[in-house]
Amino acid sequence: MYFDSFTEFMLMGKHGFYVWVAYGATVAVLLGSWISARQAFVSAKKQIAQQIELAERSAPVTTRNGEDAHESET
């Protein structure tokens, strides 16, 4: 379908309002989904980093031969 002017393109044969609302709603949903997924990804990365840090803190210190080393035995 060809339009003679930009105004006719925007009006889309008197269906322009519905067409542009549909496009706007689609963009809003896609953008909202992307933002939500990005926030979930960042949150998951932070949670994993915290779990790794806690695991490293609570892991026993071992010597080269695999025995547990106690800091008080020096």
C-alpha positions as CSV (number, residue, x, y, z in Angstrom):
1,M,0.0,0.0,0.0
2,Y,1.4,3.3,-1.0
3,F,0.6,6.6,0.6
4,D,0.7,10.1,-1.1
5,S,1.8,11.9,2.0
6,F,3.2,11.3,5.5
7,T,-0.2,12.4,6.9
8,E,-1.9,9.6,5.0
9,F,0.7,7.2,6.2
10,M,0.0,8.2,9.8
11,L,-3.8,7.9,9.3
12,M,-3.5,4.5,7.5
13,G,-6.9,4.9,5.9
14,K,-8.7,5.9,9.1
15,H,-7.2,2.9,11.0
16,G,-4.0,4.8,12.0
17,F,-5.0,5.2,15.7
18,Y,-5.5,1.5,16.2
19,V,-2.4,0.6,14.1
20,W,-0.1,2.9,16.1
21,V,-1.6,1.9,19.4
22,A,-0.9,-1.7,18.5
23,Y,2.7,-0.9,17.6
24,G,3.1,1.1,20.8
25,A,1.7,-1.7,22.9
26,T,4.0,-4.2,21.3
27,V,7.1,-2.0,21.8
28,A,6.1,-1.4,25.4
29,V,5.7,-5.1,26.1
30,L,9.0,-6.0,24.4
31,L,10.8,-3.2,26.3
32,G,9.2,-4.2,29.6
33,S,10.2,-7.8,29.0
34,W,13.8,-6.9,28.2
35,I,14.1,-4.6,31.3
36,S,12.6,-7.3,33.5
37,A,15.0,-10.0,32.1
38,R,18.0,-7.7,32.5
39,Q,17.1,-6.9,36.1
40,A,16.6,-10.6,36.9
41,F,20.0,-11.4,35.2
42,V,21.8,-8.7,37.3
43,S,20.1,-9.9,40.5
44,A,21.1,-13.5,39.8
45,K,24.7,-12.5,39.1
46,K,24.8,-10.7,42.5
47,Q,23.3,-13.6,44.3
48,I,25.7,-16.1,42.8
49,A,28.7,-13.8,43.6
50,Q,27.4,-13.6,47.2
51,Q,27.1,-17.4,47.4
52,I,30.6,-17.9,46.1
53,E,32.0,-15.4,48.6
54,L,30.2,-17.2,51.5
55,A,31.4,-20.6,50.3
56,E,35.0,-19.3,50.1
57,R,34.8,-17.9,53.6
58,S,33.4,-21.1,55.1
59,A,35.7,-23.4,53.2
60,P,38.5,-24.9,55.4
61,V,42.0,-23.9,54.6
62,T,44.0,-27.0,53.5
63,T,47.7,-27.6,53.3
64,R,49.5,-29.0,50.2
65,N,49.1,-32.6,51.4
66,G,45.4,-32.1,51.8
67,E,45.2,-31.9,55.6
68,D,43.2,-29.2,57.3
69,A,45.3,-26.4,58.6
70,H,44.2,-24.7,61.8
71,E,45.3,-21.1,62.3
72,S,45.8,-21.5,66.0
73,E,48.5,-24.2,65.6
74,T,51.3,-21.9,64.5
